[in-house]
């Protein structure tokens, strides 16, 4: 959840103190020392507020100006400065989705400042949206009050239709529904969109949103009536998420035409056991299954085709197979000779194929083990999608990892396809060379240093040699100076912005020498933005990753206090609390965050996951049970809540209850996670496995990274390399959020 807060933080005003403030550092420190003995002194606070404002630290300036206001009024120039700072903070809060922005507009007015009409309007609407996410009576009353105030500023704004969707213009009702749905007030969005649909609204864009919020609320319990579904299908809406069979209107045709979400349709098809003998649909499933296979959602392309296509019925019908999918369909039936003939026929007319058809041909040639010459001829015959290159690269890697064929394909492939392949394969050094980025450079430096052990260097050197081949003509990257060691924290995991990551890295290095110095740097960093929510969550996440949950909690609590109703801050405070072992406190924050989020089910699922990650199965079970009540059956959040509840029950020794819950919800048991096998210790293959899996962990999504790092730590401990093992365990902990 901290990552979610961090992801929405603006990157302006990043880095350390601006050069114009350097000359003020000494007087600022002197004022801080004097304030330490008398924190409430208005004169000292005023002097420090002025100095911080000149030094480019608006957050600190606001804080000290407000301390002065507790004792006396400000002079005209100071009132003007504070009003400007309040308006800056209002704009920052708007960018964060924080509904408190309108309060800063009012504070600015209290100091004689005037917000622009746009800022005043958007702040009121943001406040109304935040109140409507709660969807309870107090929230609706507060939203109505703010919307009426907004009506005085902008009487023609279409979002005001949310006040009375039964009477407002239909186009305005649609716009208001979109504003609510996109802004997270999904329960109220459903009400507004229901009025829109009841009044005859059928615009495709809004029909899609209506179906999404309807499915979120009702799940499998209820769906729109058949007449409405036929009308929506006629309008071109994707109904695969609500129909029970592909033959119903609005699904199969939309899937064939490319107007349906193929990934979502595949997941629903797997849940409901959809199969088809229709040739056009069979061809579309071949393409959908290819994407899922390349993205790692399924283990086998041809197995997924067999699951979705009634191959016997398709062949028996005598219907002509779609030309571009015929080779894969024939191979899925086991008729490899027919598949080879069909592919050769495609290759003979390769220049006439569409990019989509050519992509399927390349992928089929690669997965079927056909010659490199045929694959290259197809790739050279015209435009393809990135999936063609990814399939070709995957085949090359299976035959000779890091070999000349894979390197040659990387040289020719589009950058996006090459990057996706290298990231998925965990080829950290080659990825850093071909796709230069500070985050990858930092990860590579940490990887090299972690493996600077006499028993691990062989694997490191083997990986470096392979990466040099895969990098080919990419320029050599300069080494990273002053890197942070593995197991400390990687600031780039917290922020993709270079200046922000640099500032966080400086705080982390200071922490290794003196936590007090790091705290001072963190305060200066946070004060460099008008709103504490811009940088405070980053600091909380940093201290948590450094293994200091007490400091992390102080920052998370301060951020939450700055905007007490903002759901992201409440959930982040809960996440830090559970990491610190304060389970009861975490539960309070998670409950408040869920109430304010607009999607209490998803927020409560996140709470259950965090409780489980940190070893608290009983509160995890309680949260998962709440999530089951707050989510609709058939939706991904509901399935995840079941999975989390089952895991918690098993940890508590309640295997019978776990089996009953899994059976009642018709959710298949998860396959046990196999322990990663390693070759014999100290063999060249063992050293290579350690190096490769560590590299993969440093670019993998957090859950995979945690699994890999934990397995590495276990293996290294068993081999007696305890220092590196401990670093891997700390690294696994640092990516929790």
C-alpha positions in Angstrom: 0.0 0.0 0.0 2.9 2.4 0.6 3.9 1.7 -3.0 0.4 2.9 -4.1 0.9 6.1 -2.2 4.3 6.6 -3.6 3.2 5.9 -7.1 0.9 8.9 -7.2 3.3 11.4 -5.7 4.3 14.3 -8.0 8.0 14.5 -8.8 8.4 18.3 -8.8 10.6 20.0 -6.3 12.7 16.8 -5.8 16.2 16.4 -4.7 18.1 18.2 -1.9 18.0 21.8 -0.8 18.0 24.2 -3.9 21.2 26.1 -4.4 19.5 29.4 -3.5 19.0 28.0 0.0 22.6 27.0 0.6 23.5 30.3 2.2 20.6 30.0 4.6 21.6 26.6 6.1 23.7 28.0 8.9 21.0 30.5 10.2 18.3 27.8 9.8 20.3 25.4 12.0 20.9 28.2 14.5 17.1 29.0 14.7 16.3 25.3 15.1 18.7 25.0 18.0 17.1 28.0 19.7 13.6 26.7 19.1 14.5 23.4 20.7 14.5 25.1 24.1 11.4 27.1 23.4 9.3 25.5 20.6 6.4 27.9 20.9 8.3 31.2 20.6 6.4 33.1 17.9 9.4 35.3 17.0 11.7 32.3 16.4 9.0 30.4 14.5 8.4 33.5 12.3 12.1 33.9 11.5 12.4 30.2 10.7 9.3 30.2 8.5 10.7 33.1 6.5 14.1 31.4 6.2 12.6 28.1 5.1 10.4 29.8 2.5 13.5 31.5 1.0 15.4 28.2 1.1 12.7 26.5 -1.0 11.1 24.4 1.7 7.5 25.3 1.6 6.3 22.5 3.8 8.4 23.6 6.7 7.5 27.2 6.1 3.8 26.5 6.4 4.3 24.5 9.6 6.2 27.3 11.3 3.8 30.0 10.0 0.9 28.1 11.5 2.7 27.9 14.8 3.0 31.7 14.8 -0.8 32.0 14.0 -1.5 30.1 17.2 -0.2 33.2 19.1 -0.7 36.2 16.9 -1.7 37.5 13.5 0.8 37.8 10.7 2.0 41.0 9.1 0.7 41.8 5.6 3.8 40.4 3.7 3.8 37.3 5.7 0.0 36.8 5.2 0.6 37.1 1.5 3.4 34.6 1.6 1.4 32.1 3.6 -1.7 32.5 1.4 0.5 31.7 -1.6 1.9 28.6 0.1 -1.5 27.4 1.0 -2.6 27.6 -2.6 0.6 25.7 -3.6 -0.4 23.0 -1.2 -3.9 22.9 -2.5 -2.6 22.3 -6.0 -0.3 19.6 -4.7 -3.2 17.9 -2.8 -5.3 18.0 -6.0 -2.5 16.2 -7.8 -2.4 13.5 -5.1 -6.2 13.0 -5.2 -6.5 14.3 -1.7 -9.9 15.7 -1.0 -8.6 18.3 1.6 -7.5 20.7 -1.1 -10.6 22.9 -0.7 -9.6 23.5 3.0 -6.3 25.0 1.9 -8.2 27.3 -0.5 -10.2 28.5 2.5 -7.1 28.9 4.6 -5.6 31.0 1.8 -8.7 33.2 1.7 -8.4 33.7 5.5 -5.0 35.2 4.9 -6.2 37.4 2.1 -5.3 35.2 -0.8 -7.6 34.5 -3.8 -7.5 31.2 -5.6 -8.1 31.1 -9.3 -11.6 30.1 -10.4 -10.2 26.8 -11.7 -8.4 25.9 -8.5 -11.4 26.8 -6.3 -13.8 24.7 -8.5 -11.5 21.6 -8.8 -10.8 21.7 -5.0 -14.5 21.6 -4.2 -15.2 18.8 -6.7 -12.2 16.8 -5.3 -13.6 17.2 -1.8 -17.1 16.1 -3.0 -15.6 13.1 -4.8 -13.6 12.1 -1.6 -16.8 12.3 0.4 -18.8 10.3 -2.1 -16.3 7.4 -2.0 -17.6 6.7 1.5 -21.1 6.4 0.1 -22.6 6.7 3.6 -25.1 9.3 4.7 -22.5 11.7 6.3 -20.4 11.4 3.1 -23.3 12.1 0.8 -24.4 15.1 2.9 -20.9 16.6 2.9 -20.6 16.0 -0.9 -24.0 17.7 -1.5 -22.8 20.7 0.5 -19.6 20.9 -1.5 -21.3 20.4 -4.8 -23.8 23.2 -4.0 -20.8 25.5 -3.3 -19.2 24.4 -6.5 -22.4 25.2 -8.4 -22.0 28.9 -7.3 -18.5 28.9 -8.8 -19.3 26.9 -12.0 -23.1 26.5 -12.4 -22.8 24.8 -15.8 -20.3 22.1 -14.8 -21.6 18.7 -16.0 -20.5 17.0 -12.7 -23.3 18.7 -10.9 -25.6 16.2 -12.5 -24.6 13.8 -9.7 -26.9 15.9 -7.4 -30.0 14.9 -9.4 -29.4 12.4 -12.2 -33.1 11.9 -12.8 -33.6 15.4 -14.0 -30.2 16.6 -15.4 -29.4 16.5 -19.1 -28.6 13.0 -20.2 -25.1 13.9 -21.5 -24.4 15.5 -18.2 -25.5 12.5 -16.3 -23.1 10.3 -18.4 -20.2 12.7 -17.7 -21.0 12.7 -13.9 -21.1 8.9 -13.9 -17.7 8.8 -15.6 -16.3 11.3 -13.1 -17.5 9.2 -10.2 -16.4 5.9 -11.6 -13.0 7.0 -12.6 -12.6 8.8 -9.3 -13.3 5.7 -7.2 -16.8 6.6 -6.0 -18.1 3.4 -7.5 -21.2 2.8 -5.4 -22.5 6.3 -6.3 -21.3 5.9 -9.9 -23.5 2.8 -10.2 -26.5 4.8 -9.0 -25.9 7.6 -11.4 -25.2 5.2 -14.3 -28.3 3.3 -13.5 -30.3 6.5 -13.9 -28.5 7.1 -17.2 -29.3 3.6 -18.5 -32.9 3.8 -17.3 -33.3 7.0 -19.3 -32.1 5.4 -22.5 -28.4 6.2 -22.4 -26.4 3.7 -24.5 -23.2 5.5 -25.5 -20.5 2.8 -25.7 -18.0 4.5 -23.5 -20.5 4.9 -20.7 -22.1 1.4 -21.2 -18.6 -0.1 -20.5 -18.3 1.8 -17.3 -21.8 0.9 -16.3 -21.1 -2.8 -16.8 -17.8 -2.5 -14.9 -19.4 -1.0 -11.8 -22.4 -3.3 -12.0 -20.2 -6.3 -12.1 -18.1 -4.9 -9.2 -21.2 -4.5 -7.0 -23.3 -7.6 -8.0 -20.7 -10.0 -9.3 -22.4 -13.3 -10.3 -25.5 -12.6 -8.2 -27.3 -10.4 -10.7 -26.8 -9.1 -14.2 -28.6 -6.5 -16.3 -31.8 -7.9 -17.9 -31.7 -9.6 -21.3 -33.2 -6.8 -23.3 -30.7 -4.3 -22.0 -27.9 -6.7 -22.7 -29.0 -7.0 -26.3 -29.2 -3.3 -26.7 -25.7 -2.9 -25.2 -24.4 -5.6 -27.5 -25.9 -3.8 -30.5 -24.1 -0.7 -29.3 -20.8 -2.6 -29.4 -20.2 -3.2 -25.7 -18.0 -6.0 -24.5 -20.3 -8.3 -22.5 -17.9 -11.2 -21.9 -17.6 -10.2 -18.3 -21.3 -10.7 -17.6 -22.6 -13.4 -20.0 -22.5 -17.0 -18.9 -21.7 -18.4 -22.4 -19.7 -17.1 -25.4 -22.8 -17.7 -27.6 -24.7 -15.0 -25.8 -24.9 -11.6 -27.6 -22.1 -9.2 -27.0 -19.3 -11.6 -26.2 -18.2 -13.9 -29.0 -18.7 -11.4 -31.8 -16.9 -8.7 -29.7 -14.0 -11.1 -29.0 -13.7 -11.9 -32.7 -13.8 -8.3 -33.7 -11.1 -7.4 -31.1 -13.6 -5.2 -29.2 -13.4 -7.4 -26.0 -10.8 -7.5 -23.3 -9.1 -10.8 -24.3 -7.3 -11.3 -21.0 -10.4 -10.8 -18.9 -12.4 -13.0 -21.2 -9.8 -15.8 -20.9 -9.9 -15.7 -17.1 -13.7 -15.8 -17.2 -13.6 -18.6 -19.7 -11.3 -20.6 -17.4 -13.7 -20.1 -14.5 -16.8 -21.1 -16.4 -15.3 -23.7 -18.6 -16.0 -22.1 -21.9 -15.2 -24.0 -25.1 -16.1 -23.4 -28.7 -16.2 -25.2 -32.0 -16.7 -21.9 -33.9 -13.8 -21.4 -36.4 -13.7 -17.6 -36.0 -13.7 -17.8 -32.2 -11.1 -20.6 -32.2 -8.8 -18.3 -34.2 -9.3 -15.5 -31.7 -8.6 -17.9 -28.7 -5.3 -18.8 -30.4 -4.2 -15.1 -30.3 -5.5 -14.5 -26.8 -3.7 -17.6 -25.5 -0.5 -16.5 -27.1 -0.5 -13.2 -25.2 -1.3 -15.0 -21.9 1.6 -17.5 -22.5 4.1 -14.8 -23.3 3.1 -12.8 -20.2 3.5 -15.9 -18.0 -0.2 -16.3 -17.1 -0.3 -19.9 -18.4 2.4 -22.5 -18.8 1.5 -23.7 -22.3 0.1 -22.0 -25.4 -1.1 -25.2 -27.0 -2.6 -26.5 -23.8 -4.6 -23.3 -23.4 -5.9 -23.6 -27.0 -7.0 -27.2 -26.2 -8.8 -25.9 -23.1 -10.7 -23.2 -25.0 -11.4 -24.9 -28.4 -13.4 -28.1 -28.9 -10.9 -29.3 -31.5 -12.8 -32.6 -32.2 -16.0 -30.7 -32.8 -14.2 -28.1 -34.9 -12.6 -30.7 -37.2 -15.8 -32.7 -37.4 -17.9 -29.7 -38.5 -15.8 -29.6 -41.7 -15.6 -25.8 -41.4 -12.5 -24.2 -42.8 -10.0 -23.2 -40.1 -8.9 -19.6 -39.9 -5.8 -19.5 -42.1 -3.6 -17.7 -39.6 -4.5 -19.9 -36.7 -4.7 -23.2 -38.6 -1.1 -24.3 -37.9 -1.5 -23.9 -34.2 -5.0 -25.5 -34.1 -3.7 -28.5 -36.1 -0.7 -28.9 -33.8 -3.0 -28.7 -30.7 -4.9 -31.7 -32.1 -1.6 -33.6 -32.4 -1.5 -33.5 -36.2 2.0 -32.1 -36.5 2.3 -32.9 -40.2 -0.9 -31.0 -41.1 0.3 -28.1 -38.9 3.7 -28.0 -40.7 1.9 -27.9 -44.1 -0.4 -25.2 -43.0 2.5 -23.1 -41.7 4.5 -23.6 -44.9 1.4 -22.4 -46.8 1.3 -19.3 -44.6 5.0 -18.7 -45.1 4.6 -18.9 -48.9 2.3 -15.9 -48.7 4.0 -14.2 -45.8 4.1 -10.8 -47.5 0.3 -10.8 -47.9 -0.4 -11.4 -44.2 -1.6 -8.8 -41.7 0.8 -8.0 -38.8 -1.5 -10.0 -36.5 -1.5 -13.1 -38.8 2.3 -12.8 -39.3 2.8 -12.7 -35.6 0.9 -15.9 -35.1 2.9 -17.5 -37.9 6.2 -16.5 -36.3 5.1 -17.6 -32.8 3.9 -21.0 -34.2 7.2 -21.5 -36.0 9.1 -20.7 -32.9 7.0 -22.8 -30.5 6.9 -25.8 -32.9 10.7 -25.8 -33.2 10.9 -24.9 -36.9 14.1 -23.7 -38.4 15.7 -20.3 -37.7 15.6 -19.7 -41.4 11.8 -19.9 -41.5 11.4 -17.7 -38.5 13.7 -15.1 -39.9 12.0 -15.2 -43.3 8.6 -14.6 -41.6 10.0 -11.8 -39.4 11.5 -10.1 -42.5 8.3 -10.4 -44.6 6.5 -7.4 -43.0 5.3 -5.7 -39.9 4.6 -7.8 -36.8 3.4 -7.2 -33.2 6.0 -7.4 -30.4 4.7 -10.8 -29.5 6.4 -12.3 -32.6 9.8 -11.2 -31.5 9.1 -12.3 -27.9 8.1 -15.8 -29.1 11.2 -16.0 -31.3 13.5 -14.8 -28.5 11.8 -17.3 -26.1 12.6 -20.2 -28.5 16.2 -19.0 -29.0 16.7 -18.9 -25.2 15.3 -22.4 -24.7 17.8 -23.8 -27.2 20.9 -21.8 -26.1 20.5 -19.3 -23.2 22.6 -16.2 -23.9 23.8 -17.6 -27.2 24.5 -16.0 -30.5 21.0 -16.6 -31.9 19.4 -14.8 -28.9 21.9 -11.9 -29.1 21.3 -11.5 -32.9 17.5 -11.4 -32.4 17.9 -8.8 -29.6 19.8 -6.6 -32.0 17.0 -6.7 -34.5 14.0 -6.7 -32.2 12.0 -3.5 -31.3 13.4 -2.1 -28.0 10.1 -2.8 -26.1 10.1 -6.5 -27.1 13.8 -6.9 -26.3 13.4 -5.2 -22.9 10.3 -7.4 -22.0 12.3 -10.5 -23.0 15.4 -9.5 -21.0 13.4 -8.5 -17.9 11.4 -11.7 -17.9 14.5 -13.7 -18.3 16.2 -11.8 -15.5 19.2 -10.8 -17.6 20.0 -7.7 -15.5 23.3 -6.6 -17.1 22.1 -7.0 -20.7 18.9 -5.2 -19.8 20.8 -2.3 -18.2 23.0 -2.0 -21.3 20.2 -2.0 -23.8 17.7 0.0 -21.8 19.8 2.5 -19.8 18.1 3.5 -16.5 19.5 4.7 -13.1 17.4 2.0 -11.4 19.0 -0.8 -13.5 22.5 0.6 -13.0 22.0 0.7 -9.3 20.6 -2.9 -9.2 23.5 -4.1 -11.3 26.0 -2.4 -8.9 24.3 -4.0 -5.9 24.3 -7.4 -7.6 28.0 -7.3 -8.4 29.0 -6.3 -4.9 26.8 -8.9 -3.3 28.5 -11.7 -5.3 32.1 -10.5 -4.5 32.7 -13.6 -2.4 35.3 -16.2 -3.2 32.7 -19.0 -3.5 30.3 -16.8 -5.7 32.5 -15.0 -8.1 32.5 -17.8 -10.6 28.8 -17.4 -11.2 29.0 -13.7 -11.3 31.7 -13.8 -14.0 29.8 -16.3 -16.0 26.7 -14.1 -15.9 28.8 -11.0 -16.9 30.2 -12.9 -19.9 26.7 -13.9 -21.0 25.4 -10.4 -20.6 28.3 -9.0 -22.7 27.2 -11.3 -25.5 23.5 -10.3 -25.1 24.3 -6.6 -24.8 26.2 -6.8 -28.2 27.0 -3.3 -29.4 25.3 -1.5 -26.6 27.6 1.1 -25.0 29.4 0.1 -21.7 27.7 1.8 -18.7 29.8 3.8 -16.2 29.9 2.1 -12.8 27.7 3.4 -10.1 29.5 5.3 -7.4 28.6 5.2 -3.7 26.1 2.3 -4.2 23.9 1.0 -1.4 24.6 -2.6 -0.5 22.2 -5.5 -1.0 19.9 -5.8 2.0 19.8 -2.1 2.8 17.3 -0.5 0.5 17.1 0.3 -3.2 15.6 3.8 -3.4 14.6 3.1 -7.0 12.1 0.6 -5.8 10.4 3.5 -4.0 10.6 6.1 -6.7 11.3 6.0 -10.4 12.2 9.7 -10.4 16.0 10.0 -10.6 16.3 13.1 -8.4 14.0 11.7 -5.8 15.8 8.4 -5.7 19.1 10.3 -5.3 17.7 12.2 -2.3 16.4 9.0 -0.8 19.7 7.3 -1.3 21.5 10.1 0.5 19.1 9.6 3.5 19.7 5.9 3.4 23.5 6.3 3.4 23.3 8.8 6.3 21.2 6.3 8.2 24.0 3.7 8.0 26.3 6.2 9.8 23.8 8.0 12.0 20.0 7.6 12.2 19.7 11.1 13.7 21.5 12.6 10.7 19.2 10.7 8.4 16.1 12.0 10.2 17.3 15.6 9.7 17.9 15.0 6.0 14.5 13.3 5.8 12.8 16.4 7.4 14.5 18.7 4.9 13.5 16.5 2.0 9.9 16.4 3.1 9.8 20.1 3.7 10.9 20.7 0.1 7.3 20.0 -1.0 4.2 22.0 0.0 2.1 18.9 1.0 3.5 16.3 3.4 1.8 13.7 1.3 4.1 14.3 -1.6 7.2 13.0 0.2 6.3 11.8 3.6 5.1 8.4 2.4 8.5 7.9 0.6 10.3 8.6 3.8 8.1 6.2 5.8 8.7 3.5 3.2 12.5 4.2 3.2 12.8 3.8 7.0 10.6 0.7 6.9 12.9 -0.8 4.3 15.9 0.2 6.4 14.5 -1.9 9.2 13.3 0.9 11.4 9.5 0.5 11.8 9.4 3.0 14.7 10.7 5.8 12.6 8.5 4.7 9.7 5.5 4.7 11.9 6.2 8.3 13.0 6.3 9.5 9.4 3.2 7.5 8.3 1.2 8.8 11.3 2.3 12.4 10.5 1.2 12.0 6.9 -2.1 10.6 7.9 -2.6 13.4 10.4 -2.0 15.9 7.6 -5.1 14.6 5.8 -7.0 12.4 8.2 -9.6 11.2 5.6 -7.3 10.4 2.7 -7.6 6.6 2.2 -4.1 6.1 0.8 -2.5 7.7 3.9 -4.7 5.6 6.2 -3.8 2.4 4.4 -0.1 3.3 4.5 -0.3 3.9 8.2 -1.9 0.5 8.6 0.8 -1.1 6.5 3.6 0.4 8.7 1.7 -0.5 11.9 1.5 -4.2 11.0 5.1 -4.2 10.0 5.9 -2.8 13.4 3.8 -5.5 15.1 1.0 -3.1 16.2 -1.8 -5.3 15.0 -4.7 -3.6 16.8 -3.5 -0.2 15.6 -3.1 -1.5 12.0 -6.7 -2.9 12.0 -8.1 0.5 13.0 -6.3 2.2 10.1 -7.2 -0.5 7.7 -10.9 -0.2 8.6 -10.9 3.6 8.3 -8.9 3.3 5.0 -11.4 0.8 3.6 -14.3 3.0 4.5 -12.8 6.0 2.7 -11.4 4.2 -0.3 -14.5 3.7 -2.4 -13.7 0.0 -2.6 -13.8 -1.4 0.9 -13.4 -5.0 -0.4 -10.2 -4.4 -2.3 -8.7 -2.4 0.6 -9.6 -5.1 3.1 -8.1 -7.8 0.9 -4.9 -5.7 0.9 -5.1 -5.6 4.7 -5.5 -9.4 4.9 -2.5 -9.9 2.6 -0.3 -7.6 4.7 -1.3 -9.3 8.0 -0.4 -12.7 6.4 2.9 -11.5 5.0 4.0 -10.3 8.4 3.0 -13.5 10.2 -0.3 -12.6 11.8 -2.8 -15.3 10.5 -5.6 -14.6 13.0 -6.1 -10.9 12.1 -5.5 -11.9 8.4 -8.4 -14.4 8.7 -10.6 -11.7 10.3 -9.8 -9.3 7.5 -10.2 -11.9 4.8 -13.7 -12.7 6.2 -14.7 -9.1 6.1 -13.4 -8.9 2.5 -15.6 -11.8 1.6 -18.6 -9.9 2.7 -17.5 -6.7 0.9 -16.7 -8.3 -2.4 -18.9 -9.8 -5.1 -18.6 -13.5 -5.9 -17.0 -14.1 -9.2 -14.7 -11.0 -8.9 -10.9 -11.3 -8.6 -10.9 -9.6 -5.2 -13.4 -12.1 -3.9 -11.2 -15.0 -5.1 -8.2 -13.5 -3.5 -10.1 -13.1 -0.2 -10.9 -16.8 -0.3 -7.3 -17.7 -1.0 -6.1 -15.5 1.9 -8.7 -16.9 4.2 -7.7 -20.5 3.3 -4.0 -19.7 3.9 -4.7 -18.2 7.2 -6.9 -21.1 8.3 -4.2 -23.6 7.3 -1.6 -21.7 9.3 -4.0 -21.8 12.3 -4.4 -25.5 11.9 -8.0 -25.3 10.7 -7.5 -27.5 7.6 -11.1 -28.7 7.6 -12.5 -25.2 7.6 -10.1 -24.3 4.8 -11.2 -27.2 2.7 -14.9 -26.4 3.3 -14.4 -22.7 2.4 -12.5 -23.6 -0.8 -15.2 -26.1 -1.8 -18.1 -23.7 -1.0 -16.5 -21.0 -3.1 -15.6 -23.4 -5.9 -12.0 -22.2 -6.0 -9.3 -24.7 -7.0 -6.6 -25.2 -4.4 -3.3 -23.5 -5.2 -0.5 -25.7 -6.1 2.2 -25.8 -3.4 5.1 -23.6 -4.1 8.0 -25.9 -4.9 11.3 -25.2 -3.3 13.7 -23.9 -5.9 16.2 -26.7 -6.7 19.9 -25.8 -6.8 22.8 -27.8 -8.3 25.4 -29.3 -6.0 27.0 -26.6 -3.7 30.1 -24.9 -5.0 29.8 -26.5 -8.5 30.0 -24.0 -11.4 26.3 -24.6 -12.1 25.5 -23.8 -8.4 27.4 -20.5 -8.6 25.7 -19.7 -11.9 22.3 -20.5 -10.3 23.0 -18.2 -7.4 24.0 -15.3 -9.7 21.2 -15.7 -12.1 18.4 -16.0 -9.5 19.7 -12.9 -7.6 19.8 -10.9 -10.8 16.2 -12.0 -11.6 15.1 -11.1 -8.1 16.4 -7.5 -8.5 14.2 -6.9 -11.5 11.2 -9.1 -10.7 7.8 -8.0 -9.3 7.8 -7.9 -5.5 6.1 -11.2 -4.8 8.4 -13.1 -7.1 11.3 -11.2 -5.8 10.5 -12.1 -2.2 10.2 -15.8 -3.2 13.5 -15.8 -5.0 15.4 -13.9 -2.3 14.0 -16.2 0.5 15.0 -19.3 -1.5 18.5 -17.8 -2.1 18.9 -17.0 1.6 18.0 -20.6 2.6 20.4 -22.0 0.1 23.3 -19.7 1.1 22.7 -20.3 4.8 22.9 -24.1 4.1 26.2 -23.5 2.3 27.6 -21.5 5.2 27.6 -18.1 3.4 25.7 -16.4 6.1 26.6 -12.8 5.4 25.1 -12.8 1.8 22.2 -14.9 3.1 21.3 -12.3 5.7 21.5 -9.6 3.0 19.1 -11.5 0.9 16.6 -11.8 3.8 16.8 -8.1 4.5 16.3 -7.4 0.8 13.2 -9.6 0.8 11.8 -7.7 3.7 12.6 -4.3 2.1 10.4 -5.1 -0.9 7.3 -5.9 1.2 5.6 -2.7 0.2 
